[in-house]
Amino acid sequence: MSVAQDLSGRRAVVSGAGRGLGRAIATRLAEAGAQIIALDLPGALSDVPAAWSRVPIDLLAEDAETRLAEAAAALPSVDIVVANAGAVPPWRGVDDLDRAEWAQVMMLNTWGVAATLGAFVPAFERAGGGSAILMASINGYRPHRGQVLYTASKHAVVGIMRGAALNLGPRGIRVNALAPGPVATDALLGRLAGRHADGGPAPKDVLEAMAKETALGRMVTERDVANAAHFLASDAASGITGQLVPVEAGLV
């Protein structure tokens, strides 16, 4: 590992760290030497590595803002924050929206991201700056006809990232976002299985079709996304802020 990508002695807060992309990113940062503070729902933290600090939190709960502030105040400083926690709602067009679902998903995918970053700004300042990585999606710039809500929420994350980069740059805090393409996480596989049960195509066929839509002829992996997060968290990306980084194997 290059010296510029060594995270030894640094503290990294990762929301949604119990599973999926959050777990993969936290694992990669830990491998690079970072001390992990894992934020997630209580039930999702039961099997994270013992060396990680665990902060059970529901970002949709009434006390979420207080819990975030308490978690930040308990740390001497923070060098890295990965605001990854989010939700993918069922497919809906603009003529089939559910108001309660819209409010809940936007609350988690946008307020949850912004509030997580904002809560740890004082801890960043105690470290003299650092790197924040927000989880967007290719749907933050490439809309999906069957995912109006998710597309809107991820466009909003891009806006949060760009605004926060300008806001926090003078304080030495870099803010970037990742835009993963389709990744065969347990969550995606579960959604594909559900659609197949309702008469949709077999998951294997869907995954093969997704792979054929990329320049590399494959879907990206959780590790691919985690490696990109590691780069943005490290000193190797010290001159990069306000950027949306696609990780999608060259979707065409």
N, C-alpha and C positions, 0 to 999 in steps of 0.2 A: 504494500500500500504506500502511495506517495505521502510525504509529510503533509502536503496540503489537504489531504483527505483523511488524516488521522484525527479522530474526535475524542481522543483520550482526555479525561478530565472535564468533559463538557456534559451538561445536563440537557436532556431532550424530553420534552413533554409531547406525547402522542395521544390524540383523542381517537376513540374507536380502536384502541390498540389490542383488544382482546381477540380479534379475528380478522380475516380478509386482508385487505391492503394495509390496514393499520398495523396488524400483527406483523406482516412482512416488512413494513418500513421500520417498525421498532426493532425487529430482529436484526435488520441490516445496520442500523445505527449502533446497536449494541456491539455487533461484530467489529465495528470501526472504533470502539472504545467508549462510546457514550453511556452515561448513566441514564436509564429509562424511567420516566414517570408515566405510567400507563393510566389513561382515563378511559372509562367505558362503563356500561351498565354493570351493576353488581354481578349478575350471573355470567357475564362475559369475561370476568377477570379471574375465574377460579383456577385456570390452568396456565396462566402466564408464568414465565420463569421466576423463580424465587428471588433472583437478584433485582428484579424490577420493583420499583415502588408502585403501589396500587392506589388509585383514587376512584372509588365507585361514584359515578355521577350520571344522572339522567338529564341531558340537556333540554328536555321538554318539561322538566319539573319546575314547580314554582320557585324552588330554592336554588335553581341552577346557577344564577348569577352569584349568589352568596357562596355556594360551594366552590365555584371557580376562583373567586377572590380569596377564599380561605386556602385553597391549594397553592395559589401563587404566593401568598404571604408566608406560607410554611417553608418556602425554599429560599436559600441564601441568594440564589441567582438562577437564571435560565439562559442557555445559549441557543437553543433550538426549540421551536414550537411547530408541530405538524398538526394542523386542524383538519383532521380526516373524517371525523364522524359525520354520517349522513344517511339518507334513505333513498331508495329507488321505489317510487310508487307504481301501482299497476298502470298498464298502458291505457291512456285516455286521449281522445281528440279534444279539440276546443269546444265541441258541441256536447261533451259528456263529462264535464267537470264536476267534482264533488267539493263543495265549499270547505267542509271540515277537513278533508284530506289535504286540500290546497294549503290551508292555514298551518296544518301540522308539519307538512313537508318543507314548506318555506321557512317555518320557524327553526327547524333543525338544520336544513341545508344552508341557510343564509345567516340568520341570527346566531345559530350555534357556532358557525365558523368565525363570524366577526367577534362574538363575545368571548370565545376561547382566546383568540389573538389579543383582544383588548385587555383581558384580565391579566395576562402575563407581561404586558408592557413594562410595568414597574420592575419586574424580575429581570427582564432584558436589560433595563437601564442599570441595574445593579451589576450586571456583567459587562457593561460598557458597549452593549449592542449584541447583535446575533442574527440568526436567520429564521424566518417564518416561512412555512410552506403550506399553502392552502390546497385542498383537494377539489379541483374542478373536474372537467371531463371533456372529451371531444364535443359533447353536447353544449359546451360553453361557447363554441363557435360554429358547430355543425348541427343544425337542428334535426330533430327526429319527429316525423309526422305523427307518431303514435305516443309521443311523450312530451306533450306541451308543458306540463308542470315541471318535470325534471329538467327539460331544456331551459325553462325560465329560471329555475333555481341555480343552474350551473352558469348561465350568463351572469347572474347576479354575483356569484362567487368571483368571476373575473373582474367585475366592477369593484368589489370589495378589495381584491388584491391590488388593483391599480391605484385606488384611492389611498389604501393603507401604505403602499410603497412611497407615495409622495408625502404622506403624513408623518411616517416614521423614519424615513431616510435621514433627516437631519440628526436623529438620535442614534444613528449607527445600526439601525435595524433594517435588514433587507427583507423584502416580502415578494415571494414568487408563488406561482401555482402550477400544479401538474394537471395535465389533460390526458388521462389514460383512455385508450380505446377499449374495446371489449376484452375483458380478462375473465378466464374461466374460474372465477371464485366459487365457493360453495353457494353464495347467494345467487349468482347468475345461473348456475346449474339447477338450483331449486326452482327458479322462475321458468327455465326452459322445460323442466319436468312437469311443472304445473300446466303450462300451455299444451304440452304433449297430451296430458291427461284429458284436456278439454278438446282434443281433436287436432291439435297442431302438429307440426313436424317433429320427428325424433330429435332429441338434443344433439346426438352425434352429427346429424345432417346439418343442423343449424351451425354448429361449431366449425364444420368443414367449409360451409359457405362463407362464414366470417373470415376464415383464414385465407380463402381465395380472393378476398377483397383487399388484401394487403400486398405491398411491394415485396415483403419478405416471405410471403406465402405461409405465414403463421400468425396466430394471435400472440399478443404480448402476454407475458407472465407476471405474476405478482412480484417476482424477483426483478424483472425489468423495471417496474415502477419503483420498487424499493431502491434500486441502484441510482435512478434519477433523483430520488429524494436525498440519498446520501450525497450526491454531487452538489445539489443546491444547498445542503446544510453545511458543506465544508468550505474551507478557505479557497479551494480550487474555483469556487463560484463567487469570490469576494467582490467582483465587479459587476455582478448580475443582480438586478432588482426590477420589479414591475413587469416581469415577463411570464407568459403562459408557455409552458414547455410540453409539447405533445409527446406522448409515449404510446404509439399506436401502430408500429411496424410498417408505416408508410401506407395508410389507408388511401385507396384510389377511388 
